């Protein structure tokens, strides 16, 4: 007998949206992004300081150093901006400007909204569970779904969850929020950790997709 699916949970980047011009790993662009912060905020940060910030942020990048435990943006960027002499009231702005560098060309895949509309029309609850780019606050990443945010029943980032995939906690939180058992959830993503996550929390279903 087939298990009835009641909720569909999507990954975000590479599944519903794309940061055009950037690969999954952003580390090679950190230097440019920090230079952008310095220029936009007229900080006159030295090349040495930008290099130090770049290498510090890379140390937190889970694509280089895999981890399931999530760090808060404040914890990461307090370390990253050490020595920049940022005024306290400019700290959050500097973080926002850093990520604005990567958000200049956010594309919603053309099939995203039609697929979500069809699923909702058929009675499925729709959620998003996403691992944020290293250090990105929830309030910044959620801007990237503003054109279809009203269609999402629940949005959960690794920042708010406290863990990154393939840790099972994110799926558990969404299941609790929706009032459904995990075996009635299907998870859709485009990375290897989507399939790895399935092994941590059977028997919910996971589907890995590949964007062309």
C-alpha positions in Angstrom: 0.0 0.0 0.0 1.4 3.4 -1.0 2.1 6.0 1.7 -0.1 9.1 1.2 2.0 12.2 0.7 0.5 15.3 2.5 3.3 17.8 2.3 6.0 18.7 -0.2 9.2 20.3 1.1 11.6 22.0 -1.3 15.2 23.0 -1.1 15.7 26.5 -2.4 18.9 27.3 -4.3 19.2 25.2 -7.5 15.7 23.8 -7.0 13.3 26.8 -7.0 15.7 29.6 -7.7 19.2 30.3 -9.0 21.8 32.8 -8.2 22.8 33.5 -11.8 26.5 33.8 -12.5 27.5 32.0 -9.4 28.2 28.3 -8.8 27.1 26.4 -5.6 30.4 27.3 -4.0 30.8 31.0 -3.5 34.2 31.0 -1.8 36.0 32.0 -5.0 33.9 35.3 -5.0 34.3 36.2 -1.4 37.2 38.6 -2.1 35.1 40.5 -4.7 32.2 40.6 -2.3 34.2 42.0 0.5 35.7 44.6 -1.8 32.2 45.5 -2.8 31.3 46.0 0.9 34.3 48.3 1.4 33.5 50.3 -1.7 29.8 50.6 -1.0 30.2 51.7 2.6 33.4 53.7 2.0 35.3 51.7 4.6 38.7 52.0 2.9 39.6 48.5 4.1 43.1 47.3 3.1 43.8 44.4 0.7 45.3 42.5 3.7 42.1 42.9 5.7 40.0 41.8 2.7 42.2 38.7 2.3 41.9 37.9 6.0 38.1 38.2 5.9 38.0 36.0 2.8 40.0 33.2 4.4 38.1 33.5 7.7 34.7 33.1 6.0 36.0 30.1 4.0 36.8 28.4 7.3 33.0 28.4 8.1 32.0 27.2 4.6 30.5 23.7 4.9 31.4 22.9 1.3 35.0 23.0 2.4 34.5 21.9 6.0 31.3 19.8 6.2 29.2 20.3 9.3 25.6 19.9 10.4 25.7 22.3 13.3 24.7 25.8 12.1 26.4 29.0 13.2 24.6 32.3 13.5 25.4 35.1 11.1 26.5 37.3 14.1 29.0 34.7 15.3 30.4 34.2 11.8 30.7 37.8 10.8 32.0 39.0 14.2 35.0 36.8 13.4 35.1 37.8 9.7 35.0 41.5 10.3 37.4 41.5 13.2 39.8 44.4 12.6 37.6 46.2 10.2 36.6 48.8 12.9 33.0 48.6 11.9 30.7 50.8 13.9 28.1 48.6 15.7 25.2 50.2 13.8 26.9 49.3 10.5 27.5 45.6 11.2 24.2 44.3 9.9 24.4 46.7 6.9 27.8 45.3 6.0 26.4 41.7 6.1 23.5 42.8 3.9 25.8 44.5 1.4 28.0 41.4 1.3 25.1 39.2 0.3 23.7 41.8 -2.1 26.7 41.2 -4.2 25.4 37.6 -4.8 21.8 38.6 -5.0 22.1 40.9 -8.0 20.6 38.3 -10.4 18.3 36.0 -8.5 16.2 34.0 -11.0 13.1 32.1 -10.1 13.0 29.0 -12.4 10.0 29.3 -14.8 8.5 26.1 -13.6 8.6 27.0 -9.9 5.4 28.9 -9.5 3.3 26.7 -11.8 4.4 23.5 -10.0 3.7 25.0 -6.6 0.3 26.2 -7.7 -0.6 22.8 -9.0 0.5 21.1 -5.8 -1.4 23.5 -3.6 -4.5 23.0 -5.8 -4.2 19.3 -5.1 -4.2 19.9 -1.4 -0.5 19.6 -0.5 1.1 21.7 2.2 4.2 23.4 0.8 7.3 24.1 2.7 10.9 25.2 2.1 13.9 23.9 4.0 17.1 25.5 3.0 20.7 25.6 4.1 21.7 29.2 3.9 24.9 30.3 2.1 27.5 30.6 4.8 26.5 33.4 7.3 23.4 34.6 5.4 20.6 35.7 7.8 17.1 34.3 7.3 15.7 37.8 6.7 18.0 38.2 3.7 17.6 34.8 2.1 13.8 35.1 2.3 13.9 38.2 0.1 14.8 35.8 -2.7 11.4 34.2 -2.7 9.4 37.4 -2.4 7.7 36.9 -5.7 6.1 33.6 -4.5 6.5 33.8 -0.7 2.7 34.0 -0.3 2.4 30.5 -1.8 4.7 28.9 0.8 3.1 27.5 3.9 6.2 27.3 6.0 9.8 28.5 5.4 12.6 27.2 7.5 16.3 28.1 7.2 19.2 26.3 8.7 19.7 29.5 10.8 16.3 29.1 12.5 16.6 25.3 12.6 20.1 25.3 14.1 21.2 22.5 11.8 22.1 21.9 8.2 21.1 19.0 6.0 21.5 16.0 6.1 20.6 16.5 9.8 17.0 15.4 10.3 15.9 18.2 12.6 14.6 20.5 9.9 12.2 17.9 8.5 11.1 17.1 12.0 10.3 20.8 12.7 8.3 21.2 9.5 6.4 17.9 10.1 5.5 19.1 13.6 4.4 22.5 12.2 2.2 20.9 9.6 0.9 18.3 12.0 1.9 15.4 9.7 4.1 12.4 10.2 7.4 12.3 8.4 6.4 9.4 6.3 3.8 11.6 4.7 6.4 14.2 3.6 8.3 14.3 0.3 11.5 16.4 0.1 12.7 17.7 -3.3 16.2 19.0 -3.8 19.1 19.0 -6.3 22.1 18.0 -4.2 23.7 14.8 -3.0 22.9 15.7 0.6 19.2 15.4 -0.3 19.6 11.7 -0.8 22.0 11.5 2.3 19.3 13.2 4.4 16.8 10.4 3.5 19.1 7.9 5.2 18.9 9.9 8.5 15.2 10.0 8.7 13.4 7.1 7.1 10.8 6.7 5.8 10.1 10.1 4.4 10.7 10.4 0.7 13.4 12.4 -1.0 13.7 13.2 -4.7 16.9 14.6 -6.2 16.5 16.7 -9.3 19.1 18.1 -11.7 18.6 21.4 -13.4 19.8 21.7 -17.0 
